[in-house]
Amino acid sequence: MVKQTQLFELQSDDIAQKLTFYSSLEKLNQACIRCDRCFLSQKRHQVVIARGETQPDIAIIGEAPEKKEDKLGQPFVGDSGKFLMKMLQAVKLDPNVYFTNTVRCRPPNNRKPSAEEIKACKPYLIDELRLVKPKIILCAGATAVAGLTGKRESITSLRGKWLNWEGTAVMPIFHPAYLLRNPSLQKDSPKWQTWQDLIAVKLKLERISALKSHRC
Ligand code: URA
C-alpha cells in the first residue's frame, strides 16, 4: 500500500513536472525579448528565441547563439545550424523539431556562457521544454547537458548514453561546430559516432510513437 508521505511525494513530483511560470510560449518569448537578467543582455543585438515546431518530436538544445543568430534573432541559422539540419535530414529526423539554446543571447566572441549566465537563462529553458513537451531532447555539446541536467562531464564521455530529464529521454551529442572542425568520417570518429547517436534517437522515437498510438 502507498503511504500518505509517498503519495504526497508522488503528487508533488507530478505537479512539479507540469508547473510553468509562463502560461504560454508567447508570454515566455516576450519575457525573453525584454530580459536583462545577465551581462549578455548588454552585448546582444537581439535575443535569440527558439524556433520550430511547438509540439515537437525532438527539441535540440545548443550552447549559445553565434554571430548569424545574433543578427537574425533565430537559433541554428548559421553554419553549425545548417550542418545540424543536414544530419537530421540524413536520418529523417528533420520534420518535427524545436531548436533552442542554453542561453538566448550571444556571448562576446562566441566564448562559453558563464555559470551565472546559464543560471539566469535556465528558467526560460525549463519552462519552454515543459510547454512544448518534446518526445526526446537532444543536447548538442557539454554546455547544453550541464545547463539542462547539471551533469558536468566531457561530451566524449556523455555522448551516446541516454539521460533522463523530468521523464523525457535526453541524448547528448557532439556540438555541430565541433563536427565541422573534425570532418573525418572514419569508424569511431566524432561524425561517425554522431551518426550512431542519431540512429539511436530515430529508433527510440519510433518506439515512443508506436507506444503512444497503441495507447490511443
Ligand atoms: N547556433 C545556435 O543557435 N546555437 C549553437 O549552439 C550554435 C550555433
Boltz pocket constraint, residues with backbone or C-beta under 6 A from the ligand:
constraints:
  - pocket:
      binder: B
      contacts: [[A, 61], [A, 62], [A, 63], [A, 64], [A, 65], [A, 66], [A, 69], [A, 74], [A, 75], [A, 76], [A, 77], [A, 78], [A, 80], [A, 81], [A, 100], [A, 101], [A, 140], [A, 177]]
      max_distance: 6.0
